[in-house]
Structure formats: C-alpha cells, structure tokens
C-alpha cells in the first residue's frame, strides 16, 4: 500500500500540470470563440481554481437547452456548481462568485481528469461553441 501511494505521489505534480494545461486550453478556446462564454473565476487574477474544473457562464442562452445539446454531442457537462447538481434553480455558490455568474442564464461546469486527452478537449470546445451558436440563432 505504501509503495502504491509513493508511486502515485511521485508524478502528482506532473499530472496536475497536465490537467491544468488542458483546463486552460478548454477555457481559452471557449472564450476565444467569441460566443459570449466567460469564466466565472479568473485564475489570472489570483483566484483559487481547482486544477480539474472549468466553470463558465453565458447570459444569452438557456442552460437546460445547452446541456441537452451537449449531451447529444457526447460532451458530459453540468450546470451550476457540484453542490447544486441536479437543481434547476440557481446555485448559491454561483451567486457568491459575483453578479456575472449569478445573473447568467446558463452556467456550465466541466470536469477534467488524468485520462482526459487533447482531442477530447478540442471536441468539447467545438461542440460547446456549436451548441451556443445554435441556441443564439434560435433565439434571434
């Protein structure tokens, strides 16, 4: 047991750095797409962010519809925070993040893990951007 723990801990920093790079690639790709998605917490401002979690919001699309389209595209995502998982009303955690997150019609929580690949991140970015555009066009 101790040997397994030591082996796991030995490359923990490398695995964490890899997941952080994937998370940043995901968030940066979604923001750069220019469809109105924005992170609820900006690590560049010194805010603590979990290495494996991306949390974004959007004012102009319905969160439930977005999750439906993402499920169809094979992207596993959740709305709000994990403590409000499955709830249709707003998350008290999202409200605590500030007016940008609290007032958003859609919040999107994406989790990454040690097995997440670059291809999966690129697929998620493309699918999320396509879903947001589809909802924006339907609302226009």
Backbone as CSV, one residue per row, in Angstrom:
resi,resn,N_x,N_y,N_z,CA_x,CA_y,CA_z,C_x,C_y,C_z
1,UNK,0.828,-1.190,0.000,0.000,0.000,0.000,0.871,1.252,0.000
2,UNK,1.904,1.245,0.818,2.795,2.406,0.887,3.515,2.617,-0.432
3,UNK,3.876,1.527,-1.109,4.561,1.646,-2.402,3.630,2.254,-3.448
4,UNK,2.365,1.857,-3.429,1.393,2.412,-4.374,1.184,3.899,-4.123
5,UNK,1.111,4.278,-2.863,0.955,5.691,-2.511,2.171,6.494,-2.954
6,UNK,3.347,5.963,-2.724,4.577,6.655,-3.125,4.647,6.806,-4.638
7,UNK,4.268,5.763,-5.375,4.284,5.828,-6.839,3.288,6.856,-7.352
8,UNK,2.133,6.907,-6.730,1.110,7.873,-7.135,1.545,9.300,-6.839
9,UNK,2.151,9.495,-5.698,2.576,10.837,-5.300,3.772,11.321,-6.108
10,UNK,4.560,10.400,-6.641,5.791,10.769,-7.344,5.536,11.644,-8.564
11,UNK,4.477,11.351,-9.298,4.222,12.148,-10.505,2.976,13.025,-10.384
12,UNK,2.559,13.266,-9.165,1.351,14.069,-8.920,1.468,15.459,-9.526
13,UNK,2.604,16.115,-9.360,2.761,17.484,-9.870,2.716,17.519,-11.395
14,UNK,3.309,16.514,-12.035,3.277,16.443,-13.498,1.854,16.222,-13.999
15,UNK,1.119,15.324,-13.343,-0.263,15.067,-13.750,-1.131,16.298,-13.532
16,UNK,-0.932,16.973,-12.418,-1.704,18.187,-12.139,-1.399,19.263,-13.171
17,UNK,-0.138,19.453,-13.506,0.239,20.456,-14.509,-0.382,20.132,-15.867
18,UNK,-0.444,18.854,-16.216,-1.047,18.446,-17.484,-2.544,18.763,-17.499
19,UNK,-3.235,18.468,-16.405,-4.674,18.739,-16.322,-4.932,20.245,-16.337
20,UNK,-4.110,21.023,-15.648,-4.252,22.486,-15.664,-4.086,23.008,-17.085
21,UNK,-3.114,22.496,-17.823,-2.905,22.933,-19.210,-4.118,22.600,-20.073
22,UNK,-4.709,21.430,-19.867,-5.912,21.058,-20.619,-7.093,21.946,-20.238
23,UNK,-7.246,22.209,-18.932,-8.333,23.088,-18.480,-8.182,24.473,-19.090
24,UNK,-6.961,25.003,-19.071,-6.726,26.328,-19.643,-6.989,26.335,-21.143
25,UNK,-6.623,25.258,-21.826,-6.886,25.150,-23.268,-8.392,25.154,-23.528
26,UNK,-9.136,24.462,-22.692,-10.594,24.413,-22.806,-11.200,25.798,-22.603
27,UNK,-10.869,26.442,-21.510,-11.428,27.761,-21.199,-10.993,28.787,-22.243
28,UNK,-9.716,28.800,-22.582,-9.217,29.762,-23.567,-9.893,29.572,-24.917
29,UNK,-10.097,28.320,-25.323,-10.765,28.045,-26.592,-12.204,28.516,-26.601
30,UNK,-12.899,28.328,-25.489,-14.299,28.753,-25.407,-14.427,30.269,-25.383
31,UNK,-13.558,30.934,-24.660,-13.597,32.398,-24.601,-13.204,32.986,-25.956
32,UNK,-12.160,32.435,-26.575,-11.664,32.953,-27.853,-12.678,32.783,-28.983
33,UNK,-13.607,31.848,-28.841,-14.603,31.622,-29.889,-15.542,32.812,-30.052
34,UNK,-15.607,33.661,-29.053,-16.403,34.878,-29.162,-17.904,34.681,-29.159
35,UNK,-18.375,33.641,-28.478,-19.820,33.399,-28.428,-20.442,33.848,-27.110
36,UNK,-19.662,34.526,-26.274,-20.205,35.076,-25.038,-19.960,34.246,-23.797
37,UNK,-19.234,33.158,-23.913,-18.892,32.375,-22.723,-17.754,33.057,-21.988
38,UNK,-17.841,33.061,-20.664,-16.774,33.664,-19.863,-16.595,32.850,-18.587
39,UNK,-15.354,32.751,-18.125,-15.129,32.001,-16.886,-15.720,32.750,-15.705
40,UNK,-16.245,32.015,-14.753,-16.801,32.659,-13.563,-15.702,33.051,-12.593
41,UNK,-14.562,32.386,-12.687,-13.412,32.690,-11.840,-12.195,32.784,-12.743
42,UNK,-11.407,33.829,-12.574,-10.229,34.031,-13.413,-8.965,33.778,-12.602
43,UNK,-8.275,32.654,-12.867,-7.057,32.376,-12.107,-5.964,33.417,-12.345
44,UNK,-6.024,34.131,-13.461,-5.033,35.176,-13.741,-5.133,36.314,-12.725
45,UNK,-6.288,36.441,-12.080,-6.479,37.484,-11.069,-6.140,36.985,-9.669
46,UNK,-5.570,35.802,-9.588,-5.168,35.260,-8.299,-6.244,34.464,-7.589
47,UNK,-7.382,34.258,-8.240,-8.457,33.485,-7.618,-8.086,32.004,-7.618
48,UNK,-8.341,31.315,-6.527,-8.038,29.881,-6.499,-9.014,29.111,-7.391
49,UNK,-8.485,28.224,-8.195,-9.290,27.427,-9.112,-8.814,25.983,-9.016
50,UNK,-9.743,25.055,-8.969,-9.359,23.650,-8.961,-8.712,23.289,-10.294
51,UNK,-7.698,22.476,-10.241,-6.940,22.108,-11.438,-7.813,21.435,-12.489
52,UNK,-8.793,20.672,-12.065,-9.571,19.855,-12.992,-10.952,20.418,-13.314
53,UNK,-11.213,21.654,-12.985,-12.566,22.183,-13.127,-12.594,23.465,-13.942
54,UNK,-13.489,23.501,-14.922,-13.751,24.727,-15.676,-15.201,25.104,-15.416
55,UNK,-15.439,26.343,-15.034,-16.792,26.820,-14.745,-16.983,28.111,-15.519
56,UNK,-17.947,28.106,-16.440,-18.189,29.259,-17.304,-19.652,29.649,-17.237
57,UNK,-19.948,30.854,-17.697,-21.343,31.288,-17.737,-21.613,32.044,-19.032
58,UNK,-22.907,32.175,-19.327,-23.374,32.852,-20.534,-24.715,33.499,-20.218
59,UNK,-24.885,34.737,-20.640,-26.133,35.449,-20.359,-27.250,35.158,-21.349
60,UNK,-26.909,34.775,-22.572,-27.915,34.760,-23.621,-28.480,33.423,-24.028
61,UNK,-28.098,32.336,-23.370,-28.656,31.037,-23.742,-29.217,30.341,-22.507
62,UNK,-30.162,29.458,-22.739,-30.782,28.699,-21.659,-29.891,27.516,-21.280
63,UNK,-29.578,27.398,-20.004,-28.676,26.358,-19.529,-29.177,24.951,-19.773
64,UNK,-30.458,24.714,-19.558,-31.007,23.377,-19.747,-30.928,22.959,-21.215
65,UNK,-31.225,23.893,-22.119,-31.128,23.603,-23.551,-29.685,23.339,-23.957
66,UNK,-28.766,24.112,-23.393,-27.350,23.922,-23.689,-26.896,22.532,-23.251
67,UNK,-27.278,22.117,-22.054,-26.894,20.790,-21.571,-27.473,19.685,-22.445
68,UNK,-28.695,19.870,-22.926,-29.316,18.880,-23.809,-28.503,18.728,-25.087
69,UNK,-28.134,19.857,-25.709,-27.356,19.807,-26.947,-25.972,19.202,-26.717
70,UNK,-25.372,19.507,-25.586,-24.054,18.943,-25.296,-24.134,17.439,-25.075
71,UNK,-25.188,16.991,-24.421,-25.373,15.557,-24.229,-25.499,14.862,-25.581
72,UNK,-26.256,15.471,-26.496,-26.389,14.918,-27.848,-25.041,14.835,-28.558
73,UNK,-24.151,15.782,-28.273,-22.840,15.836,-28.922,-21.798,14.986,-28.198
74,UNK,-22.199,14.322,-27.129,-21.271,13.461,-26.410,-20.368,14.176,-25.429
75,UNK,-20.773,15.367,-24.997,-19.987,16.129,-24.027,-20.691,16.059,-22.680
76,UNK,-19.998,15.537,-21.687,-20.546,15.457,-20.333,-20.303,16.783,-19.632
77,UNK,-21.368,17.444,-19.254,-21.280,18.743,-18.582,-22.406,18.834,-17.570
78,UNK,-22.254,19.769,-16.647,-23.283,20.025,-15.644,-23.530,21.518,-15.575
79,UNK,-24.643,21.878,-14.981,-24.957,23.292,-14.780,-24.666,23.645,-13.330
80,UNK,-24.297,24.871,-13.109,-24.104,25.344,-11.744,-22.878,24.763,-11.083
81,UNK,-22.975,24.609,-9.791,-21.872,24.072,-9.000,-22.205,22.642,-8.596
82,UNK,-21.206,21.897,-8.176,-21.445,20.500,-7.814,-22.370,20.370,-6.608
83,UNK,-22.384,21.371,-5.736,-23.255,21.280,-4.561,-24.719,21.519,-4.926
84,UNK,-24.975,22.027,-6.134,-26.350,22.229,-6.590,-26.658,21.327,-7.779
85,UNK,-25.891,20.279,-7.944,-26.044,19.375,-9.075,-27.462,18.816,-9.117
86,UNK,-28.085,18.907,-10.274,-29.434,18.408,-10.452,-30.521,19.416,-10.128
87,UNK,-30.169,20.530,-9.527,-31.166,21.547,-9.180,-31.407,22.458,-10.374
88,UNK,-32.638,22.877,-10.561,-32.964,23.780,-11.657,-32.821,25.242,-11.260
89,UNK,-32.878,25.529,-9.962,-32.706,26.914,-9.526,-31.218,27.231,-9.425
90,UNK,-30.923,28.516,-9.332,-29.540,28.963,-9.293,-28.786,28.444,-8.087
91,UNK,-27.504,28.315,-8.259,-26.630,27.825,-7.204,-26.207,28.964,-6.292
92,UNK,-26.205,28.727,-4.983,-25.729,29.754,-4.055,-24.225,29.967,-4.235
93,UNK,-23.524,28.948,-4.707,-22.092,29.095,-4.973,-21.882,30.015,-6.167
94,UNK,-22.653,29.825,-7.246,-22.536,30.704,-8.411,-22.878,32.139,-8.023
95,UNK,-23.874,32.306,-7.169,-24.233,33.655,-6.719,-23.086,34.290,-5.945
96,UNK,-22.364,33.494,-5.165,-21.244,34.015,-4.381,-20.061,34.408,-5.255
97,UNK,-19.999,33.864,-6.472,-18.906,34.201,-7.382,-19.030,35.621,-7.910
98,UNK,-20.206,36.214,-7.765,-20.376,37.593,-8.195,-21.540,37.750,-9.138
99,UNK,-21.860,38.999,-9.484,-23.032,39.263,-10.310,-22.933,38.663,-11.700
100,UNK,-21.732,38.503,-12.233,-21.584,37.918,-13.563,-22.090,36.497,-13.616
101,UNK,-21.765,35.713,-12.608,-22.194,34.320,-12.581,-23.629,34.199,-12.097
102,UNK,-23.996,34.985,-11.102,-25.331,34.871,-10.519,-26.411,35.252,-11.519
103,UNK,-26.140,36.236,-12.362,-27.139,36.697,-13.306,-27.158,35.941,-14.613
104,UNK,-26.213,35.046,-14.807,-26.133,34.320,-16.070,-27.294,33.344,-16.200
105,UNK,-27.823,33.230,-17.424,-28.900,32.273,-17.672,-28.369,30.854,-17.736
106,UNK,-27.104,30.715,-18.129,-26.510,29.383,-18.240,-25.152,29.362,-17.563
107,UNK,-24.979,28.424,-16.673,-23.647,28.165,-16.139,-23.274,26.752,-16.555
108,UNK,-22.012,26.564,-16.816,-21.528,25.313,-17.363,-20.325,24.858,-16.552
109,UNK,-20.412,23.647,-16.014,-19.308,23.078,-15.237,-18.770,21.872,-15.979
110,UNK,-17.474,21.918,-16.264,-16.800,20.846,-16.985,-15.649,20.334,-16.133
111,UNK,-15.590,19.030,-15.959,-14.531,18.423,-15.154,-13.584,17.648,-16.055
112,UNK,-12.306,17.758,-15.753,-11.278,17.026,-16.476,-10.604,16.065,-15.515
113,UNK,-9.966,15.048,-16.051,-9.280,14.076,-15.208,-7.952,13.668,-15.804
114,UNK,-7.273,12.770,-15.116,-5.954,12.348,-15.566,-6.008,11.681,-16.931
115,UNK,-7.169,11.125,-17.305,-7.282,10.433,-18.590,-7.805,11.327,-19.713
116,UNK,-8.145,12.577,-19.423,-8.645,13.498,-20.448,-7.554,13.750,-21.484
117,UNK,-7.950,13.748,-22.763,-6.991,13.950,-23.849,-7.188,15.310,-24.511
118,UNK,-6.184,15.732,-25.263,-6.279,16.972,-26.039,-7.424,16.863,-27.038
119,UNK,-7.578,15.706,-27.677,-8.668,15.519,-28.639,-10.030,15.693,-27.978
120,UNK,-10.182,15.200,-26.764,-11.451,15.365,-26.053,-11.713,16.831,-25.733
121,UNK,-10.678,17.557,-25.360,-10.828,18.990,-25.085,-11.218,19.723,-26.363
122,UNK,-10.564,19.420,-27.470,-10.888,20.075,-28.740,-12.315,19.743,-29.180
123,UNK,-12.727,18.490,-28.982,-14.104,18.107,-29.303,-15.091,18.887,-28.436
124,UNK,-14.787,19.001,-27.156,-15.672,19.737,-26.248,-15.782,21.197,-26.659
125,UNK,-14.666,21.830,-26.985,-14.699,23.237,-27.414,-15.584,23.379,-28.646
126,UNK,-15.360,22.547,-29.655,-16.145,22.637,-30.891,-17.629,22.399,-30.628
127,UNK,-17.947,21.401,-29.812,-19.348,21.072,-29.533,-20.033,22.164,-28.724
128,UNK,-19.345,22.717,-27.747,-19.939,23.770,-26.916,-20.175,25.025,-27.740
129,UNK,-19.198,25.410,-28.540,-19.349,26.599,-29.390,-20.501,26.395,-30.374
130,UNK,-20.579,25.225,-30.997,-21.670,24.943,-31.941,-23.026,24.987,-31.241
131,UNK,-23.111,24.444,-30.034,-24.377,24.437,-29.296,-24.799,25.847,-28.908
132,UNK,-23.857,26.657,-28.442,-24.187,28.044,-28.078,-24.651,28.803,-29.317
133,UNK,-23.946,28.644,-30.428,-24.356,29.331,-31.673,-25.748,28.893,-32.110
134,UNK,-26.023,27.612,-31.997,-27.346,27.099,-32.380,-28.439,27.731,-31.520
135,UNK,-28.197,27.835,-30.222,-29.184,28.448,-29.326,-29.313,29.947,-29.583
136,UNK,-28.207,30.604,-29.885,-28.259,32.038,-30.196,-29.064,32.282,-31.471
137,UNK,-28.854,31.441,-32.482,-29.596,31.585,-33.743,-31.083,31.331,-33.534
138,UNK,-31.412,30.351,-32.707,-32.818,30.039,-32.439,-33.505,31.176,-31.696
139,UNK,-32.747,31.893,-30.874,-33.323,32.989,-30.089,-33.441,34.275,-30.894
140,UNK,-32.730,34.353,-32.000,-32.713,35.601,-32.795,-33.972,35.777,-33.605
